[in-house]
């Protein structure tokens, strides 16, 4: 059994299973998952715009912020939904989730590098750098905590996944 998928949230399980066995899913299943991620990306976009503006003073346009926030929403949302659902069920045990926590730490470092290179100053075109990228990535990680609880609440009401 994959320890990452042990008692995983359905979004994490579906995302990983779709990557591992794409032939088992129809185009409708794939389209539904893409639509879910595109809608989930909205709060991460707002958080990214806020973090970049506060960190380096750059105002990102909405389309650019939406595109830059999509990797963090795709990475952080299913992982944090799994951790948050464990916390709400009072079933979080580090022995069961140590790989998941490691994946979150590695993902934040990788996203920090992405934002350090992907976000650029307007006038010079120079990237903001790894330090500012890590600040933005860690801010998005911290913002993922309330976002995941919000998504769990919305999912409980609307039964999306």
C-alpha positions as CSV (number, residue, x, y, z in Angstrom):
1,X,0.0,0.0,0.0
2,X,1.2,3.4,-0.9
3,X,1.7,5.3,2.4
4,X,0.8,8.6,0.7
5,X,-2.6,7.2,-0.1
6,X,-3.3,5.6,3.2
7,X,-6.8,7.0,4.2
8,X,-6.4,9.8,1.7
9,X,-8.9,12.4,0.9
10,X,-10.8,11.4,-2.3
11,X,-9.3,14.4,-4.2
12,X,-5.8,13.2,-3.5
13,X,-6.6,9.6,-4.3
14,X,-8.3,10.5,-7.5
15,X,-5.5,12.8,-8.6
16,X,-2.7,10.2,-7.9
17,X,-4.8,7.4,-9.4
18,X,-5.4,9.4,-12.5
19,X,-1.7,9.9,-12.9
20,X,-0.9,6.2,-12.3
21,X,-3.8,4.6,-14.3
22,X,-5.1,7.1,-16.8
23,X,-6.8,4.4,-18.9
24,X,-9.1,3.6,-16.1
25,X,-10.8,7.0,-16.3
26,X,-13.0,8.5,-18.9
27,X,-12.6,12.0,-20.4
28,X,-15.6,13.1,-18.2
29,X,-13.7,12.1,-15.1
30,X,-10.6,13.9,-16.2
31,X,-12.6,17.0,-17.2
32,X,-14.4,17.0,-13.8
33,X,-11.1,16.8,-11.9
34,X,-9.6,19.7,-14.0
35,X,-12.7,21.8,-13.4
36,X,-12.4,21.1,-9.6
37,X,-8.8,22.3,-9.7
38,X,-9.6,25.4,-11.7
39,X,-12.3,26.4,-9.2
40,X,-10.2,25.5,-6.2
41,X,-7.4,27.8,-7.6
42,X,-9.4,31.0,-6.9
43,X,-8.4,31.4,-3.2
44,X,-4.8,30.5,-4.0
45,X,-4.7,33.1,-6.7
46,X,-5.9,35.8,-4.2
47,X,-3.3,34.6,-1.6
48,X,-0.6,34.7,-4.2
49,X,-1.4,38.2,-5.3
50,X,-1.4,39.3,-1.7
51,X,1.9,37.5,-0.9
52,X,3.7,38.9,-3.9
53,X,2.5,42.4,-3.3
54,X,3.5,42.3,0.4
55,X,6.8,40.5,-0.2
56,X,8.3,42.3,-3.2
57,X,5.8,45.1,-4.0
58,X,4.7,43.7,-7.4
59,X,1.0,43.8,-8.4
60,X,0.3,40.7,-10.5
61,X,-2.4,40.8,-13.1
62,X,-5.3,38.4,-12.5
63,X,-4.5,36.0,-15.4
64,X,-0.8,35.9,-14.5
65,X,-1.6,35.3,-10.8
66,X,-4.2,32.6,-11.8
67,X,-1.6,30.8,-13.9
68,X,1.1,31.1,-11.2
69,X,-1.2,29.9,-8.4
70,X,-2.4,26.8,-10.2
71,X,0.7,24.6,-9.3
72,X,0.3,25.5,-5.6
73,X,-3.4,24.7,-5.7
74,X,-2.8,21.4,-7.4
75,X,-0.1,20.4,-4.9
76,X,-1.4,21.9,-1.6
77,X,-5.1,21.3,-1.9
78,X,-5.3,17.5,-1.9
79,X,-2.5,17.1,0.6
80,X,-3.9,19.7,3.0
81,X,-7.4,18.3,2.6
82,X,-6.1,14.9,3.7
83,X,-4.3,16.4,6.7
84,X,-7.3,18.6,7.6
85,X,-9.8,15.8,7.4
86,X,-7.6,13.8,9.8
87,X,-7.5,16.7,12.2
88,X,-11.2,17.2,12.1
89,X,-11.8,13.5,12.7
90,X,-9.3,13.5,15.6
91,X,-7.4,10.8,13.7
92,X,-4.1,12.5,12.9
93,X,-1.2,10.3,13.7
94,X,2.3,11.2,12.7
95,X,3.2,7.6,12.1
96,X,0.6,7.4,9.4
97,X,1.3,10.8,7.9
98,X,5.1,11.3,8.0
99,X,5.4,10.8,4.3
100,X,2.6,13.2,3.6
101,X,4.3,15.9,5.8
102,X,7.6,15.2,3.9
103,X,5.8,15.6,0.6
104,X,4.4,18.9,1.7
105,X,7.8,20.2,2.8
106,X,9.4,19.2,-0.5
107,X,6.5,20.7,-2.5
108,X,6.9,24.0,-0.6
109,X,10.6,24.1,-1.5
110,X,9.9,23.3,-5.2
111,X,7.2,25.8,-5.4
112,X,9.5,28.4,-3.8
113,X,12.0,27.8,-6.6
114,X,9.1,28.1,-9.2
115,X,7.9,31.4,-7.7
116,X,11.5,32.7,-7.3
117,X,12.0,32.3,-11.0
118,X,8.4,32.7,-12.3
119,X,7.6,36.0,-10.7
120,X,9.5,38.8,-12.3
121,X,9.9,42.5,-11.8
122,X,8.0,44.5,-14.4
123,X,10.6,47.1,-15.4
124,X,13.7,45.0,-15.4
125,X,12.3,41.5,-16.1
126,X,14.6,40.2,-13.3
127,X,13.2,37.3,-11.2
128,X,12.4,38.0,-7.6
129,X,14.9,35.4,-6.3
130,X,14.7,32.2,-4.3
131,X,14.4,33.9,-0.9
132,X,11.3,35.9,-1.9
133,X,10.0,32.8,-3.8
134,X,10.2,30.7,-0.6
135,X,8.4,33.4,1.4
136,X,5.6,33.4,-1.2
137,X,5.5,29.6,-1.2
138,X,5.4,29.3,2.6
139,X,2.7,32.0,2.7
140,X,0.6,29.9,0.3
141,X,1.3,26.8,2.5
142,X,0.0,28.6,5.6
143,X,-3.0,30.0,3.6
144,X,-3.7,26.4,2.6
145,X,-4.7,25.5,6.1
146,X,-7.9,27.7,6.3
147,X,-8.5,27.1,2.6
148,X,-8.6,23.3,3.2
149,X,-11.1,23.7,6.1
150,X,-13.2,25.9,3.9
151,X,-13.1,23.3,1.1
152,X,-14.0,20.5,3.5
153,X,-17.0,22.5,4.6
154,X,-18.1,23.3,1.0
155,X,-17.7,19.7,0.1
156,X,-19.8,18.6,3.0
157,X,-22.6,20.8,1.8
158,X,-22.4,20.4,-2.0
159,X,-20.8,16.8,-2.2
160,X,-18.6,17.6,-5.1
161,X,-16.1,14.8,-4.5
